[in-house]
């Protein structure tokens, strides 16, 4: 059996497949090649930042907008990079 997490959906959708196959188990993650992130979420998650952070962040968002990487809702397009987590 396998669990599929479709992270390209908001919120992510989880489904279970091949429920009668008890010989293996895996989790499959479906992602989009990019995601759209609200700059307010980035600001909130950044925590304490340097004095010129806001200006530099605004410059980054402005550059992204000039390249078409900001949508009509002001969200920034980011590329998805899958990073395996180390086992403990």
One Martini backbone bead per residue (centre of mass of N, CA, C, O) as a GRO file, in nm:
protein
   88
    1UNK     BB    1   0.103   0.031   0.011
    2UNK     BB    2   0.003   0.388  -0.032
    3UNK     BB    3   0.082   0.722   0.033
    4UNK     BB    4  -0.058   1.028  -0.087
    5UNK     BB    5   0.093   1.354  -0.117
    6UNK     BB    6  -0.052   1.656  -0.236
    7UNK     BB    7   0.141   1.952  -0.240
    8UNK     BB    8  -0.006   2.110  -0.485
    9UNK     BB    9  -0.219   2.147  -0.280
   10UNK     BB   10  -0.471   2.367  -0.119
   11UNK     BB   11  -0.451   2.174   0.075
   12UNK     BB   12  -0.318   1.898   0.123
   13UNK     BB   13  -0.357   1.568  -0.023
   14UNK     BB   14  -0.468   1.255   0.120
   15UNK     BB   15  -0.403   0.916   0.004
   16UNK     BB   16  -0.500   0.573  -0.033
   17UNK     BB   17  -0.332   0.291  -0.181
   18UNK     BB   18  -0.348  -0.033  -0.208
   19UNK     BB   19  -0.498  -0.154   0.064
   20UNK     BB   20  -0.434  -0.484   0.005
   21UNK     BB   21  -0.121  -0.419   0.024
   22UNK     BB   22   0.108  -0.581   0.271
   23UNK     BB   23   0.419  -0.586   0.133
   24UNK     BB   24   0.408  -0.263   0.135
   25UNK     BB   25   0.544   0.075   0.217
   26UNK     BB   26   0.457   0.414   0.114
   27UNK     BB   27   0.551   0.756   0.042
   28UNK     BB   28   0.404   0.999  -0.171
   29UNK     BB   29   0.521   1.297  -0.326
   30UNK     BB   30   0.345   1.566  -0.462
   31UNK     BB   31   0.474   1.817  -0.680
   32UNK     BB   32   0.543   2.116  -0.775
   33UNK     BB   33   0.782   2.309  -0.935
   34UNK     BB   34   0.605   2.532  -0.786
   35UNK     BB   35   0.539   2.806  -0.561
   36UNK     BB   36   0.318   3.025  -0.377
   37UNK     BB   37   0.417   3.310  -0.174
   38UNK     BB   38   0.351   3.504   0.086
   39UNK     BB   39   0.527   3.764   0.209
   40UNK     BB   40   0.402   3.764   0.498
   41UNK     BB   41   0.509   3.481   0.572
   42UNK     BB   42   0.807   3.550   0.554
   43UNK     BB   43   0.816   3.776   0.759
   44UNK     BB   44   0.708   3.608   1.000
   45UNK     BB   45   0.932   3.371   0.980
   46UNK     BB   46   1.202   3.546   1.012
   47UNK     BB   47   1.183   3.733   1.238
   48UNK     BB   48   1.464   3.854   1.338
   49UNK     BB   49   1.607   4.136   1.175
   50UNK     BB   50   1.764   4.346   1.005
   51UNK     BB   51   1.739   4.681   0.927
   52UNK     BB   52   1.765   4.610   0.593
   53UNK     BB   53   1.570   4.377   0.520
   54UNK     BB   54   1.314   4.506   0.399
   55UNK     BB   55   1.457   4.637   0.155
   56UNK     BB   56   1.576   4.374   0.038
   57UNK     BB   57   1.311   4.225   0.011
   58UNK     BB   58   1.175   4.430  -0.175
   59UNK     BB   59   1.387   4.395  -0.400
   60UNK     BB   60   1.331   4.097  -0.455
   61UNK     BB   61   1.032   4.129  -0.527
   62UNK     BB   62   1.075   4.331  -0.757
   63UNK     BB   63   1.244   4.144  -0.933
   64UNK     BB   64   1.035   3.920  -0.956
   65UNK     BB   65   0.821   4.099  -1.093
   66UNK     BB   66   0.999   4.170  -1.349
   67UNK     BB   67   0.990   3.838  -1.424
   68UNK     BB   68   0.695   3.711  -1.335
   69UNK     BB   69   0.715   3.600  -1.003
   70UNK     BB   70   0.435   3.758  -0.960
   71UNK     BB   71   0.123   3.765  -0.879
   72UNK     BB   72  -0.189   3.919  -0.846
   73UNK     BB   73  -0.158   3.855  -0.515
   74UNK     BB   74   0.172   3.884  -0.448
   75UNK     BB   75   0.301   3.619  -0.502
   76UNK     BB   76   0.583   3.415  -0.482
   77UNK     BB   77   0.789   3.236  -0.684
   78UNK     BB   78   0.896   2.900  -0.608
   79UNK     BB   79   1.119   2.654  -0.598
   80UNK     BB   80   1.130   2.312  -0.570
   81UNK     BB   81   1.317   2.143  -0.307
   82UNK     BB   82   1.427   1.830  -0.231
   83UNK     BB   83   1.503   1.726   0.112
   84UNK     BB   84   1.648   1.501   0.287
   85UNK     BB   85   1.612   1.357   0.587
   86UNK     BB   86   1.769   1.271   0.851
   87UNK     BB   87   1.836   1.017   1.043
   88UNK     BB   88   1.788   0.918   1.407
   0.00000   0.00000   0.00000
